[in-house]
Amino acid sequence: MQREKYFKIGRIAIPILFLITILLNLTFGSVKLSFLDIFKSLFSDDQIHFLVWKLRFPRILMGIIAGAGLSIVGSVFQTIMKNPLVDPYLIGTSAGAGFGAVLAIYIAASYNRFFNITLFSFLFSFIASLLTIILAKRKGIIPITHLILSGVLISTTFSSATVLLINFSRRNITNAYVWLFGSLSGISFKDVLIPAISVISFFIFAIFKSKELDALALGEEEAKLLGIEVEREKWIFYLLGAFVVSTIVSKTGIIGFVGLIIPHAARIITGSKHINSLLGSFLLGGIFLSISDTIARTIVSPIEIPIGIITSFIGAPLMFILIKKGMSK
């Protein structure tokens, strides 16, 4: 009873924190603004209006969408793979998507042929994820240690290939940071559109299928007894999740650990039922990544740190804790 009361408080607190985070992020930057400045900018057409609503707000919005998308994909992947250490970054999905995006750009620049970046991202994110699972699988099961090792191998391979392509294209090597560590710099409203549609669609679909996900969390045998087509559901979620990650990575580059740590935090705060934890993951992911981006662009201003470095500094220690807890069971 006490636990359920705690979950109810968490479900109320997260949306409030979400709205406060958006407002606070709008005030921080190379030029600090007050809440009154933000309010006045709604009715003005001056430099502050341009700074807030043309530069900062699209970037914050992308941070929210990217964080929410990576978090709910991570939550679903952890459920369908029955593995608490799965996330798009660790199983190579993000690295594959980043390579696909850079490959499309490289071909366009080198041969004057246009290739859809999102399509290439999706294709290689799927290939990378599939290779990770194939390498990790042992006698019909996927051990946690094997999955992590396979994911590191595939991620490293695709990340190295990404750097190689950037060198071949004779671009400045610092551009590699966009794809290897992520950045929300230069984001406009048109960049947000496709990721937003894919993330929101996936979120609605996952909420609609929340009971099936609850059943899968209990185990595949239990889910089959309830009449669920387990393999079909897993592959649908897997393909849709890979597509969501590809739309995000094609705009932001690779951002790690969000899909690993946020789903666990959401379950702790809102409970394990997916109809609650998915909403918690959506909001907490948006909060976490938008705050990380604000830190990245302000901590050593005017120099901007790649956002993936901030998330890695936070995510790596938490991942170590999760692994230690898993090994101690």
C-alpha positions as CSV (number, residue, x, y, z in Angstrom):
1,M,0.0,0.0,0.0
2,Q,2.8,2.4,1.0
3,R,4.7,1.4,-2.2
4,E,1.7,2.2,-4.4
5,K,1.3,5.6,-2.7
6,Y,5.0,6.3,-3.5
7,F,4.4,5.4,-7.2
8,K,1.4,7.8,-7.4
9,I,3.5,10.6,-6.0
10,G,6.1,9.8,-8.6
11,R,3.6,9.8,-11.5
12,I,2.4,13.3,-10.4
13,A,5.9,14.7,-9.8
14,I,7.5,13.7,-13.1
15,P,5.2,15.8,-15.4
16,I,5.6,18.8,-13.1
17,L,9.4,18.4,-13.2
18,F,9.2,18.0,-17.0
19,L,7.5,21.4,-17.4
20,I,9.9,23.1,-15.0
21,T,12.9,21.6,-16.9
22,I,11.7,23.1,-20.2
23,L,11.4,26.6,-18.6
24,L,14.7,26.4,-16.9
25,N,16.6,25.2,-20.0
26,L,15.2,28.2,-21.9
27,T,16.8,30.6,-19.4
28,F,20.3,29.0,-19.5
29,G,22.9,29.8,-22.2
30,S,25.7,32.2,-23.2
31,V,23.1,34.8,-22.5
32,K,21.2,34.2,-19.3
33,L,17.5,35.2,-19.3
34,S,14.8,35.5,-16.6
35,F,11.4,33.9,-16.7
36,L,10.0,37.4,-17.4
37,D,12.3,37.7,-20.4
38,I,11.0,34.4,-21.7
39,F,7.4,35.5,-21.2
40,K,8.0,38.9,-22.9
41,S,9.7,37.2,-25.9
42,L,6.4,35.5,-26.7
43,F,4.9,38.9,-27.8
44,S,8.1,40.5,-29.2
45,D,10.0,40.2,-32.4
46,D,13.5,41.2,-31.2
47,Q,16.8,39.4,-30.6
48,I,15.6,37.7,-27.5
49,H,12.6,36.2,-29.3
50,F,15.0,34.9,-32.0
51,L,17.4,33.5,-29.3
52,V,14.7,31.8,-27.3
53,W,12.3,30.5,-30.0
54,K,14.5,30.0,-33.0
55,L,17.7,28.8,-31.4
56,R,17.1,27.4,-27.9
57,F,13.6,26.0,-28.1
58,P,14.1,23.8,-31.2
59,R,17.2,22.4,-29.6
60,I,15.5,21.8,-26.3
61,L,12.6,20.1,-28.2
62,M,15.0,17.8,-30.0
63,G,16.6,16.9,-26.7
64,I,13.2,16.0,-25.3
65,I,12.2,14.0,-28.3
66,A,15.6,12.2,-28.6
67,G,15.7,11.5,-24.9
68,A,12.1,10.2,-24.8
69,G,12.7,8.1,-27.9
70,L,15.9,6.4,-26.7
71,S,14.4,5.8,-23.3
72,I,11.2,4.1,-24.5
73,V,13.1,2.0,-27.0
74,G,15.5,1.0,-24.3
75,S,12.6,0.1,-22.0
76,V,10.9,-2.0,-24.7
77,F,14.2,-3.7,-25.7
78,Q,14.9,-4.6,-22.1
79,T,11.5,-6.3,-21.9
80,I,11.4,-8.2,-25.2
81,M,15.0,-9.4,-24.7
82,K,14.5,-10.1,-21.0
83,N,17.8,-8.3,-20.2
84,P,18.1,-5.3,-17.9
85,L,21.4,-4.2,-19.5
86,V,20.1,-3.8,-23.1
87,D,19.9,-0.4,-24.7
88,P,20.2,0.9,-28.3
89,Y,23.8,2.1,-27.6
90,L,25.1,-1.1,-26.0
91,I,23.7,-3.5,-28.7
92,G,25.1,-1.5,-31.6
93,T,21.9,0.0,-32.9
94,S,23.0,3.6,-32.4
95,A,26.5,3.0,-33.9
96,G,25.0,1.3,-36.9
97,A,22.5,4.1,-37.4
98,G,25.4,6.7,-37.1
99,F,27.4,4.8,-39.7
100,G,24.4,4.6,-42.1
101,A,23.8,8.4,-41.8
102,V,27.5,9.2,-42.5
103,L,27.6,6.7,-45.4
104,A,24.6,8.4,-47.0
105,I,26.2,11.8,-46.6
106,Y,29.6,10.5,-47.9
107,I,28.0,9.0,-51.0
108,A,26.1,12.2,-51.7
109,A,29.2,14.4,-51.3
110,S,31.5,12.1,-53.3
111,Y,29.3,10.9,-56.1
112,N,26.6,13.6,-56.3
113,R,23.8,11.1,-55.6
114,F,21.2,11.6,-53.0
115,F,20.5,8.8,-50.5
116,N,17.9,9.1,-47.8
117,I,19.8,9.5,-44.5
118,T,17.0,8.0,-42.3
119,L,16.7,5.0,-44.6
120,F,20.4,4.3,-44.5
121,S,20.4,4.8,-40.7
122,F,17.5,2.3,-40.3
123,L,19.2,-0.3,-42.5
124,F,22.5,-0.2,-40.7
125,S,21.0,0.1,-37.2
126,F,19.0,-3.1,-38.0
127,I,22.1,-4.9,-39.4
128,A,24.2,-3.9,-36.3
129,S,21.6,-5.0,-33.8
130,L,21.1,-8.3,-35.6
131,L,24.8,-9.0,-35.7
132,T,25.1,-8.3,-32.0
133,I,22.3,-10.8,-31.2
134,I,23.7,-13.4,-33.5
135,L,27.2,-13.1,-32.0
136,A,25.8,-13.2,-28.4
137,K,23.4,-16.1,-28.8
138,R,24.4,-19.3,-27.1
139,K,22.1,-22.4,-27.3
140,G,19.0,-20.4,-27.8
141,I,19.7,-17.8,-25.0
142,I,21.5,-14.5,-24.9
143,P,23.7,-14.2,-21.8
144,I,24.2,-10.7,-20.4
145,T,28.0,-10.9,-20.6
146,H,28.0,-12.1,-24.2
147,L,25.5,-9.5,-25.2
148,I,27.6,-6.6,-23.8
149,L,30.8,-7.9,-25.3
150,S,29.2,-8.4,-28.7
151,G,27.6,-5.0,-28.5
152,V,30.9,-3.4,-27.7
153,L,32.5,-5.2,-30.6
154,I,29.8,-4.2,-33.1
155,S,29.7,-0.6,-31.8
156,T,33.4,-0.2,-32.0
157,T,33.5,-1.6,-35.5
158,F,30.8,0.7,-36.8
159,S,32.2,3.7,-34.9
160,S,35.6,3.1,-36.5
161,A,34.0,2.8,-39.9
162,T,32.3,6.1,-39.3
163,V,35.6,7.9,-38.5
164,L,37.1,6.3,-41.6
165,L,34.4,7.6,-43.8
166,I,34.7,11.1,-42.4
167,N,38.5,11.0,-43.1
168,F,37.9,9.8,-46.6
169,S,35.5,12.7,-47.2
170,R,38.3,15.1,-46.2
171,R,36.2,16.7,-43.6
172,N,37.6,18.2,-40.4
173,I,38.0,15.3,-37.9
174,T,36.1,17.3,-35.3
175,N,33.0,16.6,-37.3
176,A,33.3,13.0,-36.1
177,Y,32.1,14.2,-32.7
178,V,28.6,14.8,-34.1
179,W,28.2,11.1,-35.0
180,L,30.4,9.5,-32.3
181,F,29.3,11.5,-29.3
182,G,26.2,13.3,-30.4
183,S,25.3,17.0,-30.7
184,L,22.1,19.1,-30.8
185,S,23.9,22.1,-32.2
186,G,22.2,23.8,-35.2
187,I,18.9,21.9,-34.8
188,S,15.9,23.6,-36.4
189,F,12.2,22.9,-36.3
190,K,12.3,21.0,-39.5
191,D,15.0,18.6,-38.0
192,V,12.6,17.8,-35.2
193,L,9.6,16.7,-37.4
194,I,10.5,13.2,-38.5
195,P,12.0,12.1,-35.1
196,A,9.0,13.5,-33.3
197,I,6.5,11.6,-35.5
198,S,8.4,8.3,-35.1
199,V,8.9,8.7,-31.3
200,I,5.3,9.7,-30.6
201,S,4.0,6.9,-32.9
202,F,6.2,4.3,-31.2
203,F,5.1,5.6,-27.8
204,I,1.4,5.4,-28.6
205,F,1.9,1.9,-30.1
206,A,3.8,0.7,-27.0
207,I,1.1,2.1,-24.7
208,F,-1.5,0.3,-26.8
209,K,0.5,-2.9,-26.4
210,S,1.4,-2.3,-22.7
211,K,-0.5,-5.5,-21.6
212,E,1.4,-7.6,-24.0
213,L,4.7,-6.1,-22.8
214,D,3.6,-6.8,-19.2
215,A,3.0,-10.4,-20.2
216,L,6.4,-10.6,-22.0
217,A,8.1,-9.3,-18.8
218,L,6.7,-12.3,-16.9
219,G,8.4,-14.7,-19.4
220,E,7.8,-16.0,-22.9
221,E,6.0,-19.2,-21.7
222,E,3.5,-17.2,-19.6
223,A,3.0,-14.8,-22.6
224,K,2.3,-17.8,-24.9
225,L,-0.3,-19.2,-22.4
226,L,-2.1,-15.8,-22.6
227,G,-2.4,-16.2,-26.4
228,I,0.4,-13.8,-27.4
229,E,2.3,-14.4,-30.6
230,V,5.7,-13.8,-28.8
231,E,8.1,-13.9,-31.7
232,R,5.9,-11.7,-33.9
233,E,5.5,-9.1,-31.2
234,K,9.2,-9.1,-30.5
235,W,10.2,-8.6,-34.1
236,I,7.6,-5.8,-34.6
237,F,8.9,-4.0,-31.5
238,Y,12.5,-4.6,-32.6
239,L,12.0,-3.3,-36.1
240,L,10.0,-0.2,-35.0
241,G,12.5,0.5,-32.2
242,A,15.4,0.3,-34.7
243,F,13.6,2.8,-37.0
244,V,13.0,5.2,-34.1
245,V,16.7,5.1,-33.1
246,S,17.7,5.7,-36.8
247,T,15.5,8.8,-37.1
248,I,17.1,10.2,-33.9
249,V,20.7,9.3,-34.7
250,S,20.4,10.7,-38.3
251,K,19.8,14.1,-36.7
252,T,21.7,14.0,-33.4
253,G,24.5,11.5,-33.8
254,I,25.1,8.7,-31.3
255,I,24.1,9.4,-27.7
256,G,24.7,6.6,-25.3
257,F,23.4,5.3,-22.0
258,V,20.0,7.2,-22.1
259,G,18.1,4.0,-23.1
260,L,19.9,2.0,-20.4
261,I,19.5,4.1,-17.2
262,I,16.2,6.0,-17.7
263,P,13.9,2.9,-18.0
264,H,15.3,1.6,-14.6
265,A,14.7,5.0,-13.0
266,A,11.2,5.1,-14.4
267,R,10.3,1.7,-13.0
268,I,11.7,2.7,-9.6
269,I,9.6,5.9,-9.5
270,T,6.4,4.9,-11.3
271,G,6.2,1.1,-10.9
272,S,6.9,-1.8,-13.3
273,K,3.6,-1.8,-15.2
274,H,4.4,-0.6,-18.7
275,I,1.5,1.8,-19.0
276,N,3.1,3.8,-16.2
277,S,6.8,3.0,-16.8
278,L,6.7,3.9,-20.5
279,L,5.2,7.4,-19.7
280,G,7.8,7.8,-17.0
281,S,10.6,6.8,-19.4
282,F,9.2,9.2,-22.0
283,L,9.2,12.2,-19.6
284,L,12.4,11.3,-17.7
285,G,14.3,10.7,-20.9
286,G,13.3,14.1,-22.2
287,I,14.3,15.7,-18.8
288,F,17.6,13.9,-18.7
289,L,18.8,14.6,-22.2
290,S,17.6,18.2,-22.4
291,I,19.4,18.9,-19.1
292,S,22.5,17.1,-20.4
293,D,22.5,19.3,-23.5
294,T,22.1,22.4,-21.4
295,I,25.2,21.3,-19.4
296,A,27.0,20.5,-22.6
297,R,26.5,24.0,-24.1
298,T,27.0,26.1,-20.9
299,I,29.5,24.4,-18.6
300,V,32.6,25.7,-20.6
301,S,30.8,28.3,-22.7
302,P,31.5,29.3,-25.5
303,I,33.0,25.9,-26.1
304,E,30.4,23.2,-26.5
305,I,31.0,19.6,-25.2
306,P,29.4,16.8,-27.2
307,I,26.2,15.7,-25.4
308,G,27.2,12.0,-25.5
309,I,30.2,12.7,-23.3
310,I,27.9,14.2,-20.6
311,T,25.5,11.2,-20.7
312,S,28.4,8.8,-20.7
313,F,29.9,10.3,-17.5
314,I,26.6,9.9,-15.8
315,G,25.6,6.6,-17.4
316,A,28.8,4.6,-17.2
317,P,29.0,4.5,-13.3
318,L,25.3,3.6,-13.1
319,M,25.8,0.8,-15.7
320,F,28.7,-0.5,-13.5
321,I,26.3,-0.5,-10.5
322,L,23.7,-2.4,-12.5
323,I,26.2,-5.0,-13.6
324,K,27.5,-5.5,-10.1
325,K,23.9,-5.9,-8.8
326,G,23.2,-8.4,-11.6
327,M,26.3,-10.5,-10.8
328,S,25.5,-10.6,-7.1
329,K,22.1,-12.2,-7.7
